[in-house]
Amino acid sequence: MSTFSISIKPFGEHAILVEWPSKVDEKILEDIIQFNQYLKQNCLKKNGWETVPAYNSLTLIQKDDPIEFNNFKEQLKDWYSEENIVDSVERYIWKLPVCYDLNFGIDLETISKELNKSTDEIIALHAQHIYTVFGIGFLPGFMYLGGLPQELEIPRRISPRLKVEKGAVGIAGKQTGVYPQESPGGWNIIGNCPVPIFNSNKKDPCLVNVGDKIQFYPIPRAEYDLHKIQGEVGIYELEKEIINA
């Protein structure tokens, strides 16, 4: 492998942080995903390991035993320098419905003025792009989606809201995302997705993985209400396509 220069740091007694160059880059993300897969398939055989890939880092957590950092650091360097051939992992493009009604898109009109674009232009730009899941965090199931069109780049709100509705679709900087539950938040809200992406009652609570893709598509309010009910009773199935095998 050895595609990039990496740094390896202790992250407490039970974790190690492996960092790639600090920039948002799909080639870096792909390298992280490949190395993570190689470690899981060939190196981290002992129970208790959890790995967390995101943006330009990979966190390795050993839940049961402390990590002897110096030895493990050298081992990781050796593993990264090896020819890392791994089984391919299915990745998906998930298609998520969004209602951009102004009752949900509470910042649309403000964004329209700041970007000098109509609300229809903003909605069209947001929905026509495909986004990459660079990380999942902040809240369980919160996807940090890269690939926002440059025309839609806008800073976070100066004053974060104390309450952002579950399903709210926001934009900030170069990113977009969906709030999986009600929470405080500082992103600019442009719509709402009626179907859940995270369910703590399931064995795999988050349907989406880092490296997957997301595409939003607009729906009217009546369809939103229908999908909301379907999601709440657990009969809505997200549309997805395999993007590699």
NUKE-19406 format. One record per residue (C-alpha): residue in one letter; residue number from 1; x, y, z. Coordinates in pm, 1 decimal. Layout:
BEGIN
<atom type="a" seq="NUM" X="X" Y="Y" Z="Z"/>
...
***
This chain:
BEGIN
<atom type="m" seq="1" X="0.0" Y="0.0" Z="0.0"/>
<atom type="s" seq="2" X="207.5" Y="299.0" Z="131.1"/>
<atom type="t" seq="3" X="11.3" Y="537.3" Z="-88.9"/>
<atom type="f" seq="4" X="30.4" Y="828.6" Z="154.7"/>
<atom type="s" seq="5" X="244.0" Y="946.7" Z="442.2"/>
<atom type="i" seq="6" X="64.8" Y="849.3" Z="762.9"/>
<atom type="s" seq="7" X="116.9" Y="939.2" Z="1127.4"/>
<atom type="i" seq="8" X="34.7" Y="711.0" Z="1419.1"/>
<atom type="k" seq="9" X="-50.0" Y="845.5" Z="1765.0"/>
<atom type="p" seq="10" X="-174.1" Y="701.7" Z="2094.6"/>
<atom type="f" seq="11" X="-536.6" Y="784.4" Z="2166.6"/>
<atom type="g" seq="12" X="-562.3" Y="678.2" Z="2528.7"/>
<atom type="e" seq="13" X="-460.5" Y="338.2" Z="2661.6"/>
<atom type="h" seq="14" X="-700.5" Y="141.6" Z="2445.7"/>
<atom type="a" seq="15" X="-688.0" Y="323.6" Z="2111.0"/>
<atom type="i" seq="16" X="-455.2" Y="436.0" Z="1834.1"/>
<atom type="l" seq="17" X="-518.0" Y="714.3" Z="1584.6"/>
<atom type="v" seq="18" X="-378.5" Y="672.8" Z="1232.9"/>
<atom type="e" seq="19" X="-387.1" Y="997.0" Z="1034.1"/>
<atom type="w" seq="20" X="-354.9" Y="1064.9" Z="662.8"/>
<atom type="p" seq="21" X="-290.2" Y="1410.6" Z="503.1"/>
<atom type="s" seq="22" X="-537.9" Y="1660.0" Z="644.6"/>
<atom type="k" seq="23" X="-766.1" Y="1729.6" Z="351.9"/>
<atom type="v" seq="24" X="-1097.8" Y="1606.4" Z="215.9"/>
<atom type="d" seq="25" X="-1002.8" Y="1378.1" Z="-70.9"/>
<atom type="e" seq="26" X="-1178.2" Y="1067.7" Z="-204.7"/>
<atom type="k" seq="27" X="-842.7" Y="903.1" Z="-282.5"/>
<atom type="i" seq="28" X="-742.1" Y="939.7" Z="81.7"/>
<atom type="l" seq="29" X="-1078.3" Y="805.1" Z="196.1"/>
<atom type="e" seq="30" X="-1042.4" Y="507.3" Z="-38.7"/>
<atom type="d" seq="31" X="-693.8" Y="436.2" Z="99.1"/>
<atom type="i" seq="32" X="-830.4" Y="445.4" Z="454.7"/>
<atom type="i" seq="33" X="-1116.7" Y="211.2" Z="368.6"/>
<atom type="q" seq="34" X="-881.1" Y="-34.1" Z="196.3"/>
<atom type="f" seq="35" X="-636.2" Y="-35.5" Z="488.5"/>
<atom type="n" seq="36" X="-921.0" Y="-73.6" Z="736.6"/>
<atom type="q" seq="37" X="-1053.8" Y="-370.8" Z="541.3"/>
<atom type="y" seq="38" X="-706.7" Y="-524.7" Z="522.3"/>
<atom type="l" seq="39" X="-659.7" Y="-492.3" Z="899.4"/>
<atom type="k" seq="40" X="-997.9" Y="-648.6" Z="974.8"/>
<atom type="q" seq="41" X="-950.3" Y="-937.6" Z="732.3"/>
<atom type="n" seq="42" X="-586.4" Y="-1019.3" Z="802.6"/>
<atom type="c" seq="43" X="-440.5" Y="-852.9" Z="1111.4"/>
<atom type="l" seq="44" X="-683.8" Y="-779.1" Z="1391.3"/>
<atom type="k" seq="45" X="-781.6" Y="-1136.0" Z="1465.6"/>
<atom type="k" seq="46" X="-815.8" Y="-1087.5" Z="1839.0"/>
<atom type="n" seq="47" X="-1162.1" Y="-1014.6" Z="1975.8"/>
<atom type="g" seq="48" X="-1248.3" Y="-671.4" Z="2104.4"/>
<atom type="w" seq="49" X="-1129.3" Y="-460.3" Z="1812.0"/>
<atom type="e" seq="50" X="-1337.9" Y="-175.9" Z="1675.9"/>
<atom type="t" seq="51" X="-1229.7" Y="44.0" Z="1386.3"/>
<atom type="v" seq="52" X="-1362.5" Y="388.4" Z="1297.7"/>
<atom type="p" seq="53" X="-1270.5" Y="529.1" Z="954.1"/>
<atom type="a" seq="54" X="-1346.4" Y="894.9" Z="880.1"/>
<atom type="y" seq="55" X="-1219.5" Y="1167.5" Z="645.0"/>
<atom type="n" seq="56" X="-841.7" Y="1144.1" Z="692.8"/>
<atom type="s" seq="57" X="-812.3" Y="910.6" Z="992.1"/>
<atom type="l" seq="58" X="-863.1" Y="557.8" Z="1116.9"/>
<atom type="t" seq="59" X="-913.1" Y="498.1" Z="1488.4"/>
<atom type="l" seq="60" X="-833.0" Y="149.1" Z="1619.0"/>
<atom type="i" seq="61" X="-990.6" Y="62.0" Z="1953.4"/>
<atom type="q" seq="62" X="-907.5" Y="-244.3" Z="2162.1"/>
<atom type="k" seq="63" X="-1194.9" Y="-271.1" Z="2409.5"/>
<atom type="d" seq="64" X="-1051.6" Y="-549.6" Z="2624.5"/>
<atom type="d" seq="65" X="-682.5" Y="-480.6" Z="2672.8"/>
<atom type="p" seq="66" X="-448.4" Y="-178.4" Z="2677.9"/>
<atom type="i" seq="67" X="-238.6" Y="-133.7" Z="2363.5"/>
<atom type="e" seq="68" X="140.3" Y="-143.9" Z="2386.0"/>
<atom type="f" seq="69" X="183.2" Y="162.2" Z="2166.3"/>
<atom type="n" seq="70" X="545.7" Y="148.9" Z="2049.6"/>
<atom type="n" seq="71" X="532.7" Y="-213.0" Z="1932.5"/>
<atom type="f" seq="72" X="189.5" Y="-177.8" Z="1774.6"/>
<atom type="k" seq="73" X="292.0" Y="142.5" Z="1597.4"/>
<atom type="e" seq="74" X="576.3" Y="-39.1" Z="1422.0"/>
<atom type="q" seq="75" X="345.8" Y="-328.0" Z="1336.9"/>
<atom type="l" seq="76" X="95.7" Y="-88.2" Z="1179.4"/>
<atom type="k" seq="77" X="370.7" Y="71.8" Z="969.8"/>
<atom type="d" seq="78" X="469.4" Y="-272.4" Z="840.8"/>
<atom type="w" seq="79" X="110.6" Y="-364.0" Z="762.3"/>
<atom type="y" seq="80" X="56.7" Y="-37.7" Z="575.5"/>
<atom type="s" seq="81" X="368.2" Y="-94.7" Z="365.4"/>
<atom type="e" seq="82" X="249.1" Y="-440.5" Z="258.6"/>
<atom type="e" seq="83" X="62.7" Y="-518.3" Z="-61.2"/>
<atom type="n" seq="84" X="-285.3" Y="-495.5" Z="82.5"/>
<atom type="i" seq="85" X="-509.2" Y="-721.5" Z="-121.7"/>
<atom type="v" seq="86" X="-855.7" Y="-740.6" Z="30.1"/>
<atom type="d" seq="87" X="-1192.6" Y="-884.6" Z="-51.3"/>
<atom type="s" seq="88" X="-1409.5" Y="-621.6" Z="-213.1"/>
<atom type="v" seq="89" X="-1678.4" Y="-465.4" Z="1.8"/>
<atom type="e" seq="90" X="-2018.4" Y="-383.8" Z="-135.9"/>
<atom type="r" seq="91" X="-2090.0" Y="-15.4" Z="-128.7"/>
<atom type="y" seq="92" X="-2415.3" Y="151.8" Z="-208.4"/>
<atom type="i" seq="93" X="-2565.7" Y="469.2" Z="-335.4"/>
<atom type="w" seq="94" X="-2861.6" Y="541.1" Z="-110.3"/>
<atom type="k" seq="95" X="-3146.3" Y="750.8" Z="-245.9"/>
<atom type="l" seq="96" X="-3311.1" Y="961.8" Z="20.4"/>
<atom type="p" seq="97" X="-3637.6" Y="1153.7" Z="-19.2"/>
<atom type="v" seq="98" X="-3634.9" Y="1515.0" Z="97.3"/>
<atom type="c" seq="99" X="-3920.7" Y="1759.5" Z="128.9"/>
<atom type="y" seq="100" X="-3783.6" Y="2107.8" Z="61.8"/>
<atom type="d" seq="101" X="-4110.3" Y="2276.9" Z="164.4"/>
<atom type="l" seq="102" X="-4039.9" Y="2610.5" Z="334.0"/>
<atom type="n" seq="103" X="-4197.1" Y="2473.8" Z="654.1"/>
<atom type="f" seq="104" X="-3899.0" Y="2237.1" Z="667.8"/>
<atom type="g" seq="105" X="-3640.4" Y="2439.4" Z="475.7"/>
<atom type="i" seq="106" X="-3640.3" Y="2713.7" Z="734.6"/>
<atom type="d" seq="107" X="-3314.6" Y="2868.3" Z="607.5"/>
<atom type="l" seq="108" X="-3389.7" Y="2842.4" Z="236.0"/>
<atom type="e" seq="109" X="-3501.7" Y="3200.8" Z="194.8"/>
<atom type="t" seq="110" X="-3203.3" Y="3335.6" Z="388.5"/>
<atom type="i" seq="111" X="-2965.4" Y="3121.9" Z="182.3"/>
<atom type="s" seq="112" X="-3142.0" Y="3238.0" Z="-133.7"/>
<atom type="k" seq="113" X="-3059.7" Y="3598.6" Z="-50.8"/>
<atom type="e" seq="114" X="-2702.1" Y="3529.6" Z="56.4"/>
<atom type="l" seq="115" X="-2619.6" Y="3319.4" Z="-250.4"/>
<atom type="n" seq="116" X="-2827.7" Y="3526.2" Z="-491.4"/>
<atom type="k" seq="117" X="-3012.0" Y="3218.1" Z="-612.2"/>
<atom type="s" seq="118" X="-3378.3" Y="3127.3" Z="-612.8"/>
<atom type="t" seq="119" X="-3496.2" Y="2861.2" Z="-370.4"/>
<atom type="d" seq="120" X="-3574.8" Y="2640.1" Z="-671.0"/>
<atom type="e" seq="121" X="-3214.3" Y="2673.3" Z="-792.4"/>
<atom type="i" seq="122" X="-3082.8" Y="2580.7" Z="-447.8"/>
<atom type="i" seq="123" X="-3307.8" Y="2274.3" Z="-430.1"/>
<atom type="a" seq="124" X="-3213.3" Y="2163.8" Z="-781.7"/>
<atom type="l" seq="125" X="-2841.0" Y="2200.5" Z="-712.5"/>
<atom type="h" seq="126" X="-2864.5" Y="2010.8" Z="-385.3"/>
<atom type="a" seq="127" X="-3066.2" Y="1723.9" Z="-531.7"/>
<atom type="q" seq="128" X="-2872.6" Y="1673.9" Z="-854.7"/>
<atom type="h" seq="129" X="-2538.7" Y="1593.2" Z="-691.2"/>
<atom type="i" seq="130" X="-2419.3" Y="1263.2" Z="-544.3"/>
<atom type="y" seq="131" X="-2243.6" Y="1288.3" Z="-209.8"/>
<atom type="t" seq="132" X="-1978.2" Y="1072.4" Z="-44.3"/>
<atom type="v" seq="133" X="-2009.2" Y="961.6" Z="319.1"/>
<atom type="f" seq="134" X="-1676.7" Y="1079.7" Z="463.9"/>
<atom type="g" seq="135" X="-1765.0" Y="1019.1" Z="826.1"/>
<atom type="i" seq="136" X="-2040.1" Y="923.4" Z="1068.5"/>
<atom type="g" seq="137" X="-2049.0" Y="1092.5" Z="1407.2"/>
<atom type="f" seq="138" X="-2148.4" Y="1395.4" Z="1617.4"/>
<atom type="l" seq="139" X="-2477.9" Y="1210.4" Z="1667.1"/>
<atom type="p" seq="140" X="-2527.2" Y="835.7" Z="1610.4"/>
<atom type="g" seq="141" X="-2598.9" Y="803.7" Z="1240.1"/>
<atom type="f" seq="142" X="-2510.5" Y="1164.5" Z="1147.2"/>
<atom type="m" seq="143" X="-2348.8" Y="1143.2" Z="803.8"/>
<atom type="y" seq="144" X="-2088.9" Y="1399.8" Z="700.8"/>
<atom type="l" seq="145" X="-2142.6" Y="1418.1" Z="326.5"/>
<atom type="g" seq="146" X="-1877.2" Y="1568.5" Z="102.2"/>
<atom type="g" seq="147" X="-1930.8" Y="1689.7" Z="-251.0"/>
<atom type="l" seq="148" X="-2159.4" Y="1988.4" Z="-199.0"/>
<atom type="p" seq="149" X="-2160.3" Y="2203.6" Z="-514.6"/>
<atom type="q" seq="150" X="-1938.6" Y="2508.5" Z="-477.4"/>
<atom type="e" seq="151" X="-2238.0" Y="2728.1" Z="-562.5"/>
<atom type="l" seq="152" X="-2406.3" Y="2612.0" Z="-238.3"/>
<atom type="e" seq="153" X="-2112.3" Y="2661.1" Z="-2.6"/>
<atom type="i" seq="154" X="-2220.2" Y="2877.6" Z="288.5"/>
<atom type="p" seq="155" X="-2081.0" Y="2908.8" Z="644.3"/>
<atom type="r" seq="156" X="-2248.7" Y="2758.3" Z="947.3"/>
<atom type="r" seq="157" X="-2501.0" Y="2977.4" Z="1120.6"/>
<atom type="i" seq="158" X="-2344.6" Y="3235.1" Z="1353.0"/>
<atom type="s" seq="159" X="-2586.1" Y="3132.5" Z="1628.8"/>
<atom type="p" seq="160" X="-2658.8" Y="2756.9" Z="1642.5"/>
<atom type="r" seq="161" X="-3015.7" Y="2653.1" Z="1714.4"/>
<atom type="l" seq="162" X="-3091.1" Y="2477.9" Z="2040.9"/>
<atom type="k" seq="163" X="-3337.3" Y="2253.6" Z="1860.1"/>
<atom type="v" seq="164" X="-3303.9" Y="2109.4" Z="1509.3"/>
<atom type="e" seq="165" X="-3576.7" Y="1867.2" Z="1406.4"/>
<atom type="k" seq="166" X="-3510.1" Y="1500.6" Z="1342.1"/>
<atom type="g" seq="167" X="-3459.0" Y="1442.8" Z="970.1"/>
<atom type="a" seq="168" X="-3351.2" Y="1802.9" Z="903.6"/>
<atom type="v" seq="169" X="-3126.7" Y="1830.8" Z="597.9"/>
<atom type="g" seq="170" X="-2857.3" Y="2093.0" Z="638.0"/>
<atom type="i" seq="171" X="-2563.8" Y="2246.4" Z="454.9"/>
<atom type="a" seq="172" X="-2249.7" Y="2408.0" Z="597.1"/>
<atom type="g" seq="173" X="-1919.0" Y="2482.4" Z="431.5"/>
<atom type="k" seq="174" X="-1847.9" Y="2211.0" Z="178.0"/>
<atom type="q" seq="175" X="-2078.7" Y="1955.4" Z="342.4"/>
<atom type="t" seq="176" X="-2437.9" Y="1846.6" Z="369.7"/>
<atom type="g" seq="177" X="-2602.3" Y="1605.1" Z="611.4"/>
<atom type="v" seq="178" X="-2918.0" Y="1477.0" Z="779.7"/>
<atom type="y" seq="179" X="-2985.8" Y="1513.4" Z="1152.2"/>
<atom type="p" seq="180" X="-3083.1" Y="1159.7" Z="1266.0"/>
<atom type="q" seq="181" X="-3250.9" Y="1287.7" Z="1581.3"/>
<atom type="e" seq="182" X="-3359.3" Y="1614.7" Z="1737.8"/>
<atom type="s" seq="183" X="-3056.6" Y="1803.9" Z="1866.4"/>
<atom type="p" seq="184" X="-2885.2" Y="2140.7" Z="1878.5"/>
<atom type="g" seq="185" X="-2714.6" Y="2232.2" Z="1552.9"/>
<atom type="g" seq="186" X="-2559.9" Y="2512.1" Z="1353.0"/>
<atom type="w" seq="187" X="-2608.8" Y="2400.4" Z="993.9"/>
<atom type="n" seq="188" X="-2837.7" Y="2583.0" Z="751.1"/>
<atom type="i" seq="189" X="-3159.1" Y="2381.1" Z="717.3"/>
<atom type="i" seq="190" X="-3302.9" Y="2340.0" Z="366.8"/>
<atom type="g" seq="191" X="-3543.9" Y="2046.7" Z="401.9"/>
<atom type="n" seq="192" X="-3636.9" Y="1730.0" Z="588.0"/>
<atom type="c" seq="193" X="-3591.6" Y="1360.0" Z="517.5"/>
<atom type="p" seq="194" X="-3889.8" Y="1162.0" Z="651.9"/>
<atom type="v" seq="195" X="-3724.2" Y="819.2" Z="672.8"/>
<atom type="p" seq="196" X="-3486.0" Y="705.7" Z="948.3"/>
<atom type="i" seq="197" X="-3126.5" Y="614.6" Z="867.7"/>
<atom type="f" seq="198" X="-3035.0" Y="514.0" Z="1222.5"/>
<atom type="n" seq="199" X="-3229.1" Y="269.3" Z="1440.6"/>
<atom type="s" seq="200" X="-3076.4" Y="180.1" Z="1777.8"/>
<atom type="n" seq="201" X="-3301.2" Y="-127.1" Z="1804.8"/>
<atom type="k" seq="202" X="-3133.1" Y="-301.4" Z="1511.8"/>
<atom type="k" seq="203" X="-2819.3" Y="-515.2" Z="1526.6"/>
<atom type="d" seq="204" X="-2660.0" Y="-283.9" Z="1270.9"/>
<atom type="p" seq="205" X="-2824.8" Y="43.7" Z="1372.2"/>
<atom type="c" seq="206" X="-2682.9" Y="258.2" Z="1092.0"/>
<atom type="l" seq="207" X="-2768.3" Y="145.4" Z="739.9"/>
<atom type="v" seq="208" X="-2501.5" Y="358.9" Z="577.0"/>
<atom type="n" seq="209" X="-2123.1" Y="310.7" Z="592.4"/>
<atom type="v" seq="210" X="-1829.2" Y="541.6" Z="533.5"/>
<atom type="g" seq="211" X="-1751.8" Y="526.9" Z="161.4"/>
<atom type="d" seq="212" X="-2115.0" Y="488.1" Z="56.0"/>
<atom type="k" seq="213" X="-2286.0" Y="753.0" Z="-157.0"/>
<atom type="i" seq="214" X="-2603.3" Y="953.1" Z="-98.0"/>
<atom type="q" seq="215" X="-2835.5" Y="1111.7" Z="-351.2"/>
<atom type="f" seq="216" X="-3132.9" Y="1320.2" Z="-242.2"/>
<atom type="y" seq="217" X="-3449.9" Y="1359.3" Z="-444.9"/>
<atom type="p" seq="218" X="-3731.7" Y="1610.8" Z="-387.7"/>
<atom type="i" seq="219" X="-4077.9" Y="1498.5" Z="-278.1"/>
<atom type="p" seq="220" X="-4397.8" Y="1696.5" Z="-214.6"/>
<atom type="r" seq="221" X="-4545.8" Y="1739.0" Z="131.9"/>
<atom type="a" seq="222" X="-4813.1" Y="1469.9" Z="81.1"/>
<atom type="e" seq="223" X="-4548.8" Y="1211.8" Z="-10.4"/>
<atom type="y" seq="224" X="-4339.4" Y="1324.2" Z="287.1"/>
<atom type="d" seq="225" X="-4630.7" Y="1259.3" Z="522.7"/>
<atom type="l" seq="226" X="-4681.2" Y="911.3" Z="375.9"/>
<atom type="h" seq="227" X="-4313.4" Y="816.7" Z="402.9"/>
<atom type="k" seq="228" X="-4299.9" Y="953.9" Z="755.8"/>
<atom type="i" seq="229" X="-4573.0" Y="711.9" Z="862.6"/>
<atom type="q" seq="230" X="-4408.0" Y="425.3" Z="673.9"/>
<atom type="g" seq="231" X="-4077.2" Y="499.1" Z="844.7"/>
<atom type="e" seq="232" X="-4232.2" Y="516.4" Z="1189.1"/>
<atom type="v" seq="233" X="-4399.7" Y="175.7" Z="1153.1"/>
<atom type="g" seq="234" X="-4090.1" Y="23.2" Z="995.4"/>
<atom type="i" seq="235" X="-4221.9" Y="-62.7" Z="650.4"/>
<atom type="y" seq="236" X="-4033.6" Y="194.7" Z="443.9"/>
<atom type="e" seq="237" X="-3737.1" Y="49.4" Z="253.9"/>
<atom type="l" seq="238" X="-3467.5" Y="285.2" Z="138.9"/>
<atom type="e" seq="239" X="-3383.3" Y="262.6" Z="-228.7"/>
<atom type="k" seq="240" X="-3022.0" Y="167.3" Z="-293.0"/>
<atom type="e" seq="241" X="-2794.6" Y="52.5" Z="-574.5"/>
<atom type="i" seq="242" X="-2463.6" Y="-133.3" Z="-554.5"/>
<atom type="i" seq="243" X="-2188.0" Y="94.6" Z="-681.8"/>
<atom type="n" seq="244" X="-1907.6" Y="-159.8" Z="-669.8"/>
<atom type="a" seq="245" X="-1869.6" Y="-527.5" Z="-586.3"/>
***
